[in-house]
Amino acid sequence: MWSGPRNLSTAMMYAFGARDDCAVWDEPFYAAYLAQTGLDHPMRAEILAAGESDADVVAARCLGDIPDGKAVFYQKHMTHHMIPAIDRAWMNHATNIFLIRDPAKVIASYNAKREDPTLDDIGFKQQAEIFDQIVRETGEVPVVVDSADILADPETILQKICDHIGVGFQKSMLNWPKGGHKDDGAWADHWYKSVWESDGFGRPSVTSAALSVEGSALCEQALPYYEKLRKHRV
C-alpha cells in the first residue's frame, strides 16, 4: 500500500492487521531512507537502531516469505522513502495499491507533528512516479483508494480492495484493539497517538483544512499529483 504521511495509512495497516491471515510491516524502508538522506526526523536514532538500513535487504524481504506463515503480507510503504538511490524494480513483482488524500488535509495534519514540510516530505510527486512505473512496466492500472471514501464507507472500500488482491473480506477489518499494534514502527510514539486511541475508522472530516500562505502554496504544488491518481479511484 503506497501512501504519503498523515494519510490514514496506519489505520489501514491496523485494519489488515486485524485479519486472521495477514502479517503487516510498518514502513519497511524508513531506516534506509534516513541513513541515505541524513535527514533529522523525530526519533531518528531509534528508527535507525530498530530498522534495516540496507535497502536491497529490505526489498528482498518485501518479496520473500510471509512472516508467521500467513497468507497475506500487508506492507505499509511511504512513497517519499523511495528516493532515487533506492531501486524500485522490486515493486513490479508485488500487488500495488495506492492510498491518496486531499493534500490540504495532509499538510495540516503533518504540520501538527513536524512543521514546514516540503513537497518531497509529503510524497505526492513520488506517489505519482511509482504509479506511472507500475502502469508502464506491468501493463496494469493499480487500484487507487481515497481516504475520504474509506471513512465514508469503510466496508465497501475494503471489500473492493480485497476483491482486487484476491482475498476474502473479513468483518474484523472494521475494528481493532485500542493501544496500537505489536508491529508498529519505532516512530509510533511520535506519530500514532491519535490512532492508538481509536478502535475503528472515524467519520470523514467536514471542515476545511486551515493552511498558512506557505502551506497553501505547497498544496497547489501537490494538487496535480493527487488529481492524477484520484481519477482512478475505486
C-alpha positions, -999 to +999 in steps of 0.1 A: +000+000+000+017+032-012+008+063+008+022+096+019+023+105+056-008+116+075-030+097+051-050+071+071-021+047+064-018+035+100-055+028+103-054+008+071-024-012+084-045-019+116-074-030+095-054-056+077-036-065+109-070-074+124-073-102+098-066-137+110-044-145+078-023-113+075+011-102+086+019-065+085+051-045+081+052-008+091+073+014+067+100-010+058+123+015+041+122+042+068+157+034+083+172+031+048+157+064+038+171+082+069+205+065+065+209+076+029+194+111+032+208+121+066+176+138+074+168+147+110+134+132+116+117+128+150+132+097+168+159+093+141+183+074+164+156+049+175+145+043+139+180+036+127+187+013+156+155-007+151+153-009+113+173-023+084+194+004+067+203-017+036+175-010+011+184-041-010+179-063+020+145-046+027+134-051-009+143-088-008+123-092+024+093-075+008+092-102-018+103-131+004+085-155+027+055-140+046+061-138+083+044-162+107+032-185+079+004-161+070-013-160+036-013-122+031+016-097+037+004-061+041+033-036+037+026+000+046+050+019+024+057+057+024+062+070-011+087+097+000+110+070+013+116+058-022+144+082-031+163+078-064+191+059-047+167+031-037+160+006-065+123+004-073+124-026-096+111-050-069+077-032-069+068-047-103+066-081-085+042-071-058+005-062-058+004-024-055-024-003-042-024+035-038-039+053-008-044+090-015-057+120+005-066+156-002-032+174+001-047+203+022-057+178+049-023+160+047-004+193+051-025+205+080-020+172+098+017+170+090+023+205+104+009+194+137+037+169+141+066+183+121+064+219+108+071+233+073+070+202+051+083+203+016+068+186-015+094+158-010+083+153+026+046+146+018+052+121-010+027+132-037+052+135-065+068+102-056+034+085-055+026+096-090+060+084-102+055+050-086+020+047-101+034+055-136+061+029-131+036+002-123+014+011-153+044+013-176+062-018-165+034-042-157+007-030-181-018-028-153-036+001-137-034-003-099-063+002-076-064+037-060-084+044-029-091+078-014-090+081+024-122+102+023-141+074+006-127+049+031-140+070+060-174+075+043-179+037+037-150+016+050-167-018+045-174-011+008-139+002+000-122-026+020-143-052+001-132-037-032-095-038-021-099-075-010-116-084-043-087-068-062-060-087-043-080-119-044-087-125-007-120-126+011-132-096+030-133-101+068-156-081+091-127-080+116-110-054+094-135-028+105-122-027+141-090-032+160-080-030+197-071+004+211-035+009+220-016+002+188-003-029+170+026-051+181+043-044+147+042-006+150+074+010+140+098+026+164+084+061+155+049+052+166+051+071+199+056+104+180+031+099+151+004+074+161-011+086+194-044+096+179-049+063+160-039+044+192-070+059+208-092+045+180-108+011+176-120+016+141-124+041+112-136+075+122-160+098+104-149+119+074-140+155+082-165+180+071-143+211+079-118+227+056-081+225+065-066+258+076-033+264+059-007+292+061+005+310+030+033+286+027+010+256+033-014+268+006+015+272-019+026+236-011-010+224-015-010+239-050+022+220-059+008+187-046-027+190-061-019+180-097-004+147-085-034+140-062-058+147-090-039+125-114-044+095-092-078+104-079-094+099-114-085+062-110-100+058-075-125+029-069 
